[in-house]
Amino acid sequence: MSLESDIKKMVESVGLSLYDTAVFNENENTIFRVSVTAPGGVTLDKCVEVTHLISPLLDVTSPVSGEYRLEVSSPGIERKLKTLEHFIQSVGEKASLSTLSKEKYEGEVIGVENDEVILKTKEDGEKRIPFRSISKAKTYFEW
């Protein structure tokens, strides 16, 4: 079993879904971020509950070498899309993405079929983009 699959089981045990895990550095601190989702949103109490659940696991199986800070949160309204499942969860939301060939698209995610993301853009209408050709993607909120 991998650390991520163990974390996923613990997150699901309290009625949440694991969205992503990430390690990054901020102000000379290493942060291990666990992003969780739930229908209707994620409460602070649920984030605290997940923190208490997974902390003992991370004490035994550290996600990084050296010191780090654990953060458990919602991925937010503007979030990275890294997997096909992220795109499926984002149907109906606006997204911007770049491809490996440096093309850029913005529009509404209207579906995922046959490993392609279907985006409704103002310029091109419905655009099918192979998932494997996407280099970077994120949702965005239009005010």
C-alpha positions in Angstrom: 0.0 0.0 0.0 1.2 3.5 -0.8 1.1 6.4 1.6 -1.5 8.2 -0.6 -3.8 5.2 -0.7 -3.6 4.9 3.1 -4.4 8.7 3.4 -7.3 8.2 1.0 -8.8 5.4 3.1 -8.6 7.6 6.2 -10.1 10.6 4.5 -13.0 8.5 3.1 -13.6 7.1 6.6 -14.9 10.5 7.7 -17.1 11.0 4.6 -14.6 13.1 2.5 -12.8 12.5 -0.7 -9.0 12.9 -1.3 -8.5 15.5 -4.0 -4.7 15.7 -4.0 -1.5 15.6 -2.0 1.4 17.9 -2.7 4.8 18.8 -1.2 6.1 22.4 -1.7 8.3 24.9 -0.1 7.1 28.3 1.1 9.2 30.8 3.0 11.9 28.2 3.7 9.3 25.8 5.1 8.4 22.4 3.7 4.6 21.9 3.5 2.8 18.6 2.9 -0.7 19.6 1.8 -3.6 17.2 1.8 -6.6 18.6 -0.2 -10.0 17.1 0.5 -13.5 17.6 -1.0 -17.1 16.8 -0.1 -20.5 17.5 -1.6 -21.5 20.9 -0.2 -18.0 21.8 0.9 -15.5 21.0 3.6 -15.7 22.4 7.1 -12.9 23.4 9.3 -13.9 20.7 11.8 -13.6 18.1 9.1 -10.1 19.4 8.3 -9.1 19.1 11.9 -10.5 15.6 12.1 -8.5 14.5 9.1 -5.4 16.1 10.5 -5.8 14.1 13.7 -6.4 10.9 11.8 -3.5 11.1 9.4 -0.8 12.7 11.7 0.1 9.3 13.4 0.4 7.7 10.0 2.8 10.5 8.9 4.8 10.1 12.1 5.5 6.5 11.0 5.7 7.0 7.2 7.0 10.5 6.6 6.0 12.0 3.2 9.3 13.9 3.0 12.7 13.8 4.6 13.3 16.3 7.3 10.9 18.7 9.0 7.6 19.6 7.4 4.2 21.2 8.2 1.0 19.3 7.5 -1.9 21.3 6.0 -5.3 19.8 5.4 -7.7 21.9 3.4 -10.2 22.2 0.6 -8.5 22.6 -2.8 -10.5 25.9 -3.2 -12.6 27.4 -6.0 -9.5 28.0 -8.2 -7.5 24.7 -8.1 -5.1 22.7 -10.3 -6.6 20.0 -12.4 -4.1 17.1 -12.6 -6.1 14.0 -13.3 -9.1 13.0 -15.5 -11.1 12.6 -12.3 -10.3 16.3 -11.4 -11.8 17.3 -14.8 -14.8 15.0 -14.3 -15.4 16.7 -10.9 -15.1 20.1 -12.6 -17.8 19.7 -15.2 -19.8 22.9 -15.3 -16.8 25.0 -14.1 -14.5 27.3 -16.0 -11.0 26.1 -16.7 -7.9 27.4 -18.4 -5.3 25.0 -19.8 -2.1 24.8 -21.7 -1.0 21.9 -23.9 2.4 20.5 -24.5 2.4 22.2 -27.9 1.9 25.6 -26.1 -1.7 26.1 -27.1 -3.9 27.8 -24.5 -7.6 27.4 -24.0 -10.2 28.9 -21.6 -13.8 27.8 -21.3 -16.3 25.6 -19.5 -15.5 22.0 -18.9 -18.5 20.2 -20.3 -17.4 16.6 -20.1 -14.7 14.0 -20.4 -14.9 11.2 -23.0 -12.4 8.6 -24.2 -9.5 10.3 -22.3 -10.4 13.7 -23.9 -11.4 16.8 -22.0 -14.3 18.6 -23.7 -14.1 22.4 -23.3 -16.7 24.9 -24.5 -14.7 27.9 -25.6 -15.9 31.3 -26.9 -13.5 31.2 -29.8 -13.7 27.6 -31.0 -17.0 26.3 -29.5 -16.7 22.7 -28.4 -13.0 21.7 -28.3 -11.8 18.2 -27.5 -8.3 18.1 -26.0 -6.5 14.8 -25.3 -5.7 14.6 -21.6 -2.2 13.3 -22.4 -1.5 16.6 -24.3 -2.4 18.9 -21.3 0.6 20.3 -19.6 -1.1 22.5 -17.1 -4.7 23.2 -16.1 -6.7 24.9 -13.4 -10.2 26.1 -12.7 -10.9 29.8 -12.4 -13.7 31.9 -11.1 -15.1 34.7 -13.2 -16.3 37.6 -11.0 
